[in-house]
Structure formats: C-alpha cells, structure tokens
C-alpha cells in the first residue's frame, strides 16, 4: 500500500474544516458538517493543473493526476485548482505544459464556504447556482438543502457532464442544467437564493426575475480590467434589487458570454447607448460601495434595465443591461 492509499480523506476534510473555521470563513455548524462530509477529491478525479512560472517566459500549466504524489493532500488545501485550459483542454489531455489561459477551476474552499455562509440559506430554500464547475459547491448545497432544492446551470456540456458523474458517485442528484447561466433557469423559478460562481460585467435581468421578492442574489460584479467584488443584493417587490459589496476583492473567471472584446478594444464613450459599459478613470480604486439594480418597467417585463455602481466619491462605473 502506498503512502497516498494510507491517507484518510475524512481526516483531511476535518483538518480543512478546522482551518476554514479558524480563518473566519466557516461560521455555522451546518456548513461545517457539509465540508467535513463532502469529498472534494472526488470532484477532482480528472486531475488539475499546476501553475508553472519561470523567468522570461509566459505562465504555463502542467497536469497533476490522481496517481501522482500529494494529489490527495492538494485537493484539501485552501487553493483554487485549475481544471480546464483554453475552453476544452482537461488535465488528462496533456503531457508536458501549456501556456493558454485557464477557463474553469475548482474554487478555493475558503471562498466557496464564505459565499455559502453569506448566501444566508435556510432549510427549505430553493437555490439556483450559476456555474456548476467541478460540482463541489453544488454538492455542499445538496448536502445542506437536499437535491430537489438545488438547480445548477453550466454553459459547458463537458464540464457539466463530469460534474454530474462526480455528484452521482457521491450520492447527490441536483437539477443539472446545461445552458447559458446568464439566462438562469425559468422552469425552476422562483428561487429563494441565486449564487454565481463566475464573474459578470452586467447583472442579468433574468436573475432578478427568477428570484422571489425578499430573496438574495450573490454574485461577483466587475469590469473587463479584472476589478471585481462580491455583491449581495436583495430582490424587492417592484422587480428591483439592491445591496452592498461584501469586501475582500473577490475575483472569478468572467462568464463566457460576457468575455471582453479583443485586446486593445475599449468602449466608445461618445456612443454610450451602443455599449454596455462606461469605464471611469478611478474604477479600480474603491469597492466600499452601495450597489443598486433598478428594473425599468417593473418585475417580469422585458424593458431596459440599468445597474449603477455608486462609489464613495463619485459614480465612476456604469453598466447598462438590455433585454
């Protein structure tokens, strides 16, 4: 028996939970019990990529597979683990290194549980998760709420399929949807909570429409220049949502339909109505702000919606959403 075979995943989960609790990320017993139960390594059976930084060359990525030393221990470290490169390449597809950009990952556990805590779920709540990824956060939700209460949406069919296999192997069966997460999943609405594990530039009107009044949307909002922050919004009876950023300079990969334009292309500030974003010179400076997302025309109507960030000094970043 190898050293890796002798390691106890359950003990690694308990150690991880203790670290997350000590860091203030894991704050309540139900989520701690979920972290101590759900096997993160089962969602990384396909391996992950290690970052390779060498002087004078671009960042590269090298695959780490389950049969390699320390793979299991790495699965329970508090770090994000890249699981896809360039939109199609999985660790098993590669020998050596690749210098393309990451497109999917297993988010660091401290951020996963912090978001779940901040989401404020209660027994009986129905949750829509945007971005299934490996399925680990989906499994935590299923463990806490039950399979029927969780809907998870993933744009990448292959990623969703791998997550579905891992979820099934662990005994979880949420409502798994392959499609554009920016459209949500109206068939399962209304939801008590909507949480996004991808970054967005524009807040989709569908998320507000599909979250019940009094419900919460938790998402990372930002711009194409990688300035972003986690925002928690409460949906109101009139079809609007408002809230505040939560601090911590949280960053996720942008949702694929909201990827930036080609390098060097910036919005034309003289033609604001034709562009979804207006960028101010100080947009990177201050995330200690109030966020308001008013829907023109009220709940359930397809009218132009505007999302406006108010910074402490002045409004420097405006995002307009059209439907």
N, C-alpha and C positions, 0 to 999 in steps of 0.2 A: 504493500500500500504506500502510495506517495504521500509527501507532506501535505499536498493540496487535498487529497482524499481525507486526511485526518482532521482537517479544519472543520469547525462546526458553524455552518451558516447561521443557525439560530443565535449562537453566541455573538457572531459578528453583527447581527441585527440589534441585539441588546446593547452592544457597545456603541453602535451608531446612534441608536435612540438616546442613549445617555449623553453623547456628545452634542446632539441637536438640542436636547433639553438644557444642557449647561450653557449653550450659546444663546438661549432665549428664543430659538426658532420653534421648538416643540413645546407647547404650553398647556395642553389639556390631555387628560388620560385617554379619551377615545382615540385621538390621533397617535398617541404614543403606542397604544396597543396595536394599532394598524401597522405602524412602522416595524414593531417587533414581530409581526406576523407575516407580512407580505415579503416574499423573497425577491429582492431587487435583482439578484444574479440571474434568475430565470428569464428576466426581460432583456438580458444581455448575452444570451446563449449564442447569438450570432457574432459575438465579438464587438470590439470597439477600436477606435483609432487613437494612437498616442501622438501628441504633438512633437515634432522634431524641429528644433531651432538651431541652426548653425550659422556662424558669422558669414556675411557676404552672400547669402542665398535666401530665397523665399521660404516661408514656413512650409514644412512638409508634414505629412501624416502617414504613420505606419500602423498596420493592423496588429491588434493584440487578440489572440484567440483563447478559448477556454482551456486548451491544453497547455498553455504557457504558464510559467511560474508567476505567482502572485495575482493571477487573473481574478480569483475569487475575492481576495482581500481588496483589490482595487474596486470591485463592484460595491463595496461597502465603505469606501472613503467618500468624504463630502466633496465630490468634484463632479463637474459635468463631463460626460463621456460621449464623444462624437461617434455616431453610429452610421452616418451616411455622408458621402462626399459627392459633390457635383450633381446632386439630384438623382443619381442612380447607383452609385458605387458603394457596396457594402464591404465590410472587412474581409469576408470570405472570397471576394472577387479579386483581391490584390495580393501580389507578392512584392515586397520592397516598399517604396514610398510613393506618395502622390502629392502634388503641390496645388491641387484645386481646392476650392472653398468648401467648408462643411455646410451641409443642408439639413441635417437632422441630428439630434443628440438626446441622451438621457440627462435631464436637467439635474444639477446638484441637489441632493436630498434636502439640504437646509432651505433652499428656495422653494422646493416643492411643498414641504410641510409648512413653511411660513405662509405661502399662498393659501393652502387649505385652511390654516388657522384664521387668516384674515378674511376668508370667504364667509365665515360665520354660519356654517351649515348646522342644521338640527335634524334629529330623526324625523323621517317623513318628507324631507325636502327632495325635490327633483332637480338634478343638476345637469346642465349642458356643458361639456368640456370641448373647447375648440383646440384641436391639435392632439391626437392620440399619442403620437410618438412611439416610444417603446411599449407603452401601456402601463408603466409602473404607477404613475399618478392615478390612472383610471382604476387600477386595482385597489389603491388606497381608498378611493371614493366608494368602490363597490363593497369593500370590507366594512366601511363605516355605515353606508346607507342601504346596501342591498342592490343587486344587479338591476332590478326593474326601475330604480330611481336614477340611474346614470345613463346618459346619452353622450357618446363621444364621437366627434367628427374629425376625419383626417382626409386631406386632399390627395395624398399619395396612396394609391391602392396597394402597392407592395408593402409599404410601411404598416398600413392598417392590417394587412393580412398577417404579417409577422407578429404584430401586437395581439391580434385575435388568437393566434396559436398559443402565445405565451399566457394570455389571460385564461384560455381554456385549460391549459396544463396546470394552472394554479387554482382552478375551480371557479373562475369568475366568468360571467356572461352578460356584460352590459349591452345596451342598444348601440351597436357599432355601425357608423355611417361613413361611407366613402363619398366625399364631395367637397365642395368649396365651403370651408368653415365660415367664411365671411357671410354666407347666406344663412348660417345657422341650420336648424332642422325644424321647420314649422310643424311637421306632422306630430312632433312630440311636445309642442308648446301647450300651455305656458310653463316655464321653468321658474323655480324659486331662486336659483343661482346660475349664473353663466360665468365661466372662467376660461381664459385664453392662455395657452402655453406657447403662443407665438406673438411676436411684436406686431403692432399695427400702426399705420400712419393715419388712417381715417377710421373712426368708430362706425361700424356698420349699423344702419338703422334697423336691420333685421334683429340684432341682438336686443335692442330696446323693445321692439315689438313682441319678441318671443319671451321676454322676461316679465313676470307678473308685476303689477304695481306693489311696491314695497320690497321687491326682490333686489338682488345685488348683482352687479356686473364687475368682475375683477379682470383687468387687462393691462398690458404694458403698452403705453401710448408714447409715440415719439416721432422722430423725423428720419429722413434718409441719411443724415450725417451721424447716426448712431447715438444721438442724445435721446434718452428714453427714461421712463419712470412708471412704476406700478401705480395705477389709479383704481380706486374703489368708488363705484357710482351706485346710487340708489335710484330705482325707477319709480316715477311718480304717476299718479292717476291720469294726468294730462298727456302722457306719452313722452315726457322728458325724463332725463336722468342727470343727476348732479352728484358731486362728491369731491374728494381731495386725493392728491397724490400721497402715497404712504411712506416715501423716503427710501433711501438705500440704493438709488441709482441702478434699478433693476434693468436688465437687458435680455431680450430674446431675439432669435432669428426672426426677421420680418416674415409675415405671411406671404406666400409666394405670389398671390395676385397683387400685392402691394410692394413688390420689389422696386428698387429705384430705377430711373431711366439710365441709359448708357452713360458711362463715365464722362464727365465734363458737361452734361446737360443739366441745367438748372431751370426752375420755373421762371417764366417771363412775368416779372412783377407789374408790367404795364398792361397785361392781359389777365388779370386775376380771375375773372369769371371762367376762363378756359383752363385753369389749373387748380388742382385740388389742394395745393399747399402754398402758403406765403411764408417765407422764412425771414425773420428779423436778425439783425447782426448779433444780438445778445441771446439768441435762442438756446445756447448751450449752458448758460450761466446759472439759472436758478429754477429748481424743481419744487420749491416750497410754495405751492400754488393751489388755487382753487380751480376745479375743473367743472365746466357746465356744458351739457349737451342738449340744447333745446330742439325739439322736433317741430318744424313749422307745419301747421295744419292739424296737429293732434295725433293721438295714438291710432295706429293702424292705417294711416293714409300715406300714399307714396308722394310726398312733397319734398322739396329741397330741405335738407337738414343741415344745420351748421354746428360744428363743435369748436368752441373757442376756449383757448387756454388763457387765463389771466395770471400774469406773473406779478410778483410783488411790486415791481417798479412800473411796468407798463406791459400792455399786451404785445408780445413780440412774435408769437407763433399762432397763426390761424389755420385751421383745417376745415375745408368745406366738404360735405358729403352730399352726393347727388344720388337719387334713386329713380 
